[in-house]
Amino acid sequence: MSPRKIVCLSCAQTNRVPADRLDAQPKCGTCGAPLMPGKPVAVDPATLDKAARTDQVPLLVDFWAPWCGPCRMTAPEFEKAAAALQGRARLAKIDTQAHPQASDRWNIRGIPAFVLFRDGREITRQAGARPAADLVRLAEGAVAAP
C-alpha cells in the first residue's frame, strides 16, 4: 500500500505513513506527537487549513466555542468518537471564539458544526449536537472510500 500524507496537528509538519500502519500509533517525524491519537486535538487555523488540504486520511473537525451549550454537551461524544475511530480517522477541534477567521474560511454559520475532510476536499458537514455514533458513521463513510 502506498504511504498516506498526514499533517501533524501539533507542529503542522507533513508526514508519510504506510496505509497499513495507520493503526500502529504512528508518530510525527519532527516533534514525536501521535499522528492518529484517538482523541480530538485542538488546532489553529493555519494547521487546520494545511491538514484539510493535505491529509489523505479522514479528518473530522468540530467547530465550537466555549460559550455554546450544545458544543459543551457534544464534547464528550466527540471524545468517544475519536476513540472509536483511532487508526482510521483523525478528529480535531477549533475554537471559533478564539479563531473567528476559521468560521469565515470554512463558511460556518452555526455551532457546533462538524466538517469532514479527505484528500484535500470537504466531504460532508453536519450542524448541531450529535451523539458519538452519528459522528462515527459520518467519518466511516470517508474511511470506507478508496
Residue pairs with C-beta under 8 A, 6 or more apart in sequence:
1 18
1 19
1 20
2 18
2 19
3 16
3 17
3 18
3 19
4 16
4 17
4 18
4 19
4 22
4 55
4 56
4 57
5 14
5 15
5 16
5 54
5 55
5 56
6 14
6 15
6 16
6 17
6 26
6 35
6 36
6 54
6 55
6 56
6 57
6 90
7 13
7 14
7 15
7 47
7 50
7 51
7 54
7 55
8 14
8 15
8 28
8 30
8 31
8 33
8 35
9 33
9 41
9 43
9 47
9 51
9 90
9 92
10 28
10 31
10 33
10 41
11 28
11 30
11 31
11 33
12 46
12 47
12 50
12 51
13 28
13 29
13 30
13 31
14 50
14 54
15 26
15 28
15 29
15 30
15 35
17 26
17 35
22 36
22 57
22 87
22 88
23 36
23 86
23 87
23 88
24 87
25 34
25 36
25 87
26 34
26 35
26 36
27 33
27 34
27 35
28 34
28 35
35 90
36 57
36 86
36 87
36 90
37 82
37 86
37 90
38 82
38 83
38 85
38 86
38 87
39 79
39 82
39 83
39 91
40 62
40 78
40 79
40 82
40 91
40 92
40 93
41 90
41 91
41 92
41 93
42 92
42 93
42 94
42 95
43 51
43 61
43 92
43 93
43 94
44 94
44 99
45 94
45 99
45 101
45 102
45 105
48 61
48 92
48 94
48 102
49 105
51 59
51 92
51 117
52 59
52 61
52 117
52 120
52 122
53 120
54 120
55 90
55 117
55 118
55 119
55 120
56 118
56 119
57 88
57 89
57 90
57 118
58 85
58 88
58 89
58 90
58 116
58 117
58 118
58 123
58 139
58 142
58 143
59 89
59 90
59 91
59 92
59 116
59 117
59 118
60 81
60 85
60 89
60 90
60 91
60 92
60 114
60 115
60 116
60 117
60 135
60 138
60 139
61 91
61 92
61 93
61 94
61 114
61 115
61 116
61 117
62 71
62 74
62 75
62 78
62 91
62 92
62 93
62 94
62 112
62 113
62 114
63 93
63 94
63 96
63 102
63 103
63 106
63 108
63 111
63 112
63 113
63 114
63 115
64 71
64 74
64 75
64 93
64 94
64 95
64 96
64 111
64 112
65 71
65 95
65 96
65 97
65 111
66 72
66 95
66 97
67 97
68 111
68 112
70 111
70 112
70 128
70 129
71 111
71 112
71 129
73 129
74 112
74 129
74 130
77 129
77 130
77 131
77 132
77 135
78 91
78 93
78 132
78 135
80 132
81 91
81 132
81 135
81 136
81 139
82 91
84 132
84 136
85 91
85 136
85 139
85 140
85 143
88 139
88 140
88 143
89 139
89 140
89 142
89 143
91 139
94 102
96 102
96 103
96 108
96 111
102 108
106 115
108 115
109 127
110 127
110 128
111 127
112 127
112 128
112 129
112 130
113 125
113 126
113 127
114 125
114 126
114 127
114 130
114 135
114 138
115 122
115 124
115 125
116 122
116 123
116 124
116 125
116 138
116 139
116 141
116 142
117 123
118 142
118 145
123 141
123 142
124 138
124 141
126 134
126 138
130 138
